[in-house]
């Protein structure tokens, strides 16, 4: 591989590293693709070269740093999006350093670029009345309304990620004793999430109505294709607007498919489920990730505060020492 060009290295990175070695999900690959599409265009405009003529030298630490500033200022990306782009770039240059050692110092300078710090805001979640209003919002006299209702019910009960939810197939639903759904989560890790009796019954009715083979999508579009993430976000927003008429508190919240996942975690937390179990339920790699829900839950904090007794102290009176009294007497 000695002396490979930048275009060849980039192609090998996607085909060999991401697809073959890492078996990255299509969402990860799409995110990396978008990052390098932006970066290549930026570097080409900066150097005056067409993208196919770019070399590794044209993408040094200064160019990468300016690119990160560009996506924040010109494209309006936040610090988290900026850091995500940088993570993709780091991954590529680690691959370059491993396969083209003569560029090691060049790559190390890029790998040394720091993440940008940002304010970590408290997570948004729905409470009981808001969940009830959202589930009641779809018009179940229509096919799409029944689909949306069962989709929201499954999302709120299982806490699946958007990609996991839209990726569910008919064969992923197991009914009867020990009813559960199977999904392929981050890192291509399969996990099973149990279903409540009402959710299992609703899914059973939906499967009777939606006829498809085992590989067919569980929640299809009107054309029978799997729902896209954009379509999922649209239906969540649409039903939130409807639900806000009966539950006004929803109007002040920005509800996304990930908000439903947060709501699942908070429900489990409120019912006393241990953090480690919640982490397994949601497919978190670390229990530490689950701690964001403890920080966000004011009820848990108030409960903890109520369990701590206030110190029993009596108000005292200030008594000056003799020297101070003597000084005052001398005035």
N, C-alpha and C positions, 0 to 999 in steps of 0.2 A: 504493500500500500504506500510505499515511499513516494513522496511528491504528488500526492493526489490533490486535485484542485478543490476549491471550496464547493462548487456545485456537486462534484462527485462525493465529497465527504458528507454533505448535507443529505444527499439521496441515500447514501449508505447508512447514515444515522437513523433515518426513518425506516428503511426496509430491514436492516440488520438489527440495530439496537432496539428500537421501539417495538417494531412488529414481531420480530423473530425471538430476540433474546428476552425482552421484557414482557412480551405479549400484552402491551398496553391496550387499554380500552379505546374504542373509537372516539370517545369524548376527550380522552387525553391526547390522542393523535390530532384531533381537530383543534384543540387548544394550542398545541405546539405548532401546527401548520399555520394558524392565524398569526402567532408570534413571529415566525420567520418570514411570513409574507410581508408583514409590516417592516421588519428589520431589513430585509433585502431591498425593498423599495427605498427605504430611508438611506441605506448605504450607497445604493446606486445613484441617487440624487446627490448625495454628498460628494462622491468620488467622480461623478460624471461618466461612469462606466455602465454599460448594460449589465443586468444581473448575471448573465452567463459568463461575464469577464471578471467578476469580482474574485478577489483572492482573500486568503485568511488575513493578510496584512491590512486589507481594507476594512477589517472589522476588529479594531484594537479597542483597548479599554476606554479611550476617549470617545470613540464613535458610539460604543455601547452606552456610555454614560450620557452622551447627548441624546441618544435615542430614547432613553428612559425619561429624560426631561421632556422630550418632544411628545411622547404619548400622554404625559400628564398635562402639559400646557395646551398643545394643539388638539389633542383628541379627548381631553377631559377625563382621562382615566384616574381613578383614585389610587391611593398608596397600595391597597391590597392587589388591585389589578396589575399595577407596576411590578410588585414583588412576584406575582405569578409569571409575568413575562420574563423577569430576570431568572427565575428558577428554570424555565425552559432553555434559556440561553446558556446558563451554567451547565446544564446537562449535556448540551451539544459540545461545549468546549472541554468538558471532562473527557468526552469521547475523542475529540481531536488530540488532546494531550496524550491519551493512551495509545492512539494509533499513529500519531505523527510527532515523535518525541522532540524533533527540532523546534516545534512550536510550544514547548512546555512553558518557558518563561512568559511568552505572549499570553498563553491561556491562564497562567496563574494570576496575572494582573487583572484579567476579566473576572476570574473566580473570586478575587478579593473585593469586588464591588459589593457594598453592604446592602442589606434590605433597608427599606425606609420604614421608620416607626410610624405608627398611626394609633389613633384613639380606638380602643376596643370597646365598642358600644354593647350595652346589654341586649340579649336576644329578645326578639318579639315573639310572643306566643298568644294563643287564644285561650280564654277561660271557658268554663262550662257553658254558660248561656250563649257565648259567641260560637262555640262548636255546634250547639244545637241549632242555632239560627242558620249557620252555613250548611249543615246537612239537610235542613228543610227547604233551602233555596231552590234547588233544581226542580223543574216541572216534571214530575214522574209520570205524567200522562203521555209523554213523548219518549221515543227510543233514546235520544241523546240525553234527555233528563234522567232517565233510569241509569244510563251508563255513567253520567256524571255523579249521581248520588252514590252508587256503589264504589266508584273510584275515590271519592272524597272519604267515604267510610273506611275503605281499606287503607288509604293514606294516613288518616288520623289514628287508626288503631295499630298499624304496623310501624309507622315512622320511617317508611322506605324513602330513600333519596329519589329525586325526580327521575334520574336515569334508570334506577331500579324499578320504579313504578311503571314507566312507559315501556320498559323491557320485559315485563311479565308476559308469559305465554300461558295458554290454557293448561298445559301440562304442569305448570308450576303450582297449581292449586291442588291441594290434597284435602278432601273432605272426609267426613265420618269421624271415627275416634282419633283424637290427636290431630284435628284439622289444623293445617298450617299452609303458608306459602313459602316457596323457595325462591331465592333471588341470588344473582351474581353481583356482589358488591365491589367496593374498591379493592384493588390488588387482585382481582379475579377470585375473591374468596366467596365461596357459597355459604349462605346461612339460611336457616329456617326460622320463621317467625310464627308463633301460635296465633290462632284466630279465636276470638270470642264466639259464643254460640250465635249471637245475632248477626255477626259479620259473616260467619260460615253459611248461615241460612240465606242471607242476601246474595252471597256469591253463588250458592246452589241455584237460586231462582234465575240469576243472571246467565249462568251457563246453559240453562234450559232454553233461554231466549236467544242467546248469541250462539249460533251454530257455526263451528269452525273445526278444523283439525287440531290436533294436540299442539302443533307448532304455531297456530294462529295467535295473534295478539289478544291478550285478555281484555284490554281496553282499546278497541279499534276506532279509527276515524270512520266517517260515513262511507268512505271508499273501501274500508276493510284493512287499511294499513295501520301500523302502530302509530299512536299519537306522537307527535313531535313535542319537544320540550316547550317550544313556543306555544303550541296548541294547549298544552297543559297549563302554562302560566296564564293564558288568555281565559280559560274556563274557570280557573281559581279566582281571577280578578272579577269576572262577570258575576259569579255567584256571590262573591263578597259584597258587591254593589247591591245585589238583591237582598242579601241578608242584613245589610246595614239599615234597611227600612224598618225592620222589626227589632234590630239590636244596634242602636246608634253608635255604640263604642267601637264598632268595626270600622266606621268611617274615618277614624283617626289613626288607623293602623295600616301599614303597607304590608299586605298579606301576599306571600308568594308560596309556591309549593314547599319551599324549605321551612316556612313558618309552620306548616302542618307537622313537619318532622319535629320541630322544637316543641310544639304543643303536645305531641305524644310523650316526649321525654318529661315534660313538666307534669303531665297526668300521672305517669309512673312514679315520679318523685313525690307528688302529693299523697300517693297511696302507700308510701313507705318502702318502695322498692329500692334495694341497695344499688349504689352507684355502679358496682362491677356488673350487676345484672343488666342495668340500663345500657352500659357500654357494649355488652354482648348483643343486646336487643337491637341497638342502632348500628352495630357493625363498626364501632370505634376501635382503633388499634390500641388506644391507651385510655385508662380510666380518667386520666387528667383532662381529657377532652370533655368529659361529662361534667366537670366542675363548673363550666360556664352556666349550667342550669341552676346550680346552687346559688351562684352570685346573682342571678336574675330573679330569684324567687323571694319576694319581700315577705311572703307569709312564713317561709321557713326562718327567715331572719327574726321576724317578730316572735315566733314561737321560741326561738333560742333565747331572745331577750327576756321573754316572760319567765323562763326557767331560772334566770339569774336573779337572786334576791338583791335588793338595793342595800348598800352598806348602812348599818345602823349607827349613825353618828348624831351627836347633839351639837347644835350651833354653839360655838365658843365666843368669848369676848376677848378683844385685844387688850393685853395688859403690858404696858411698857415696863422695861427694866428700870432699875434705880438710876442709872446714868442718864437715861432719857428724861426721867422725871426731874432729875437735878438740873438738866439743861433747860427744860421748860420753866422751872422755877427761877432760873437765872435770867430769863428774858426780860 
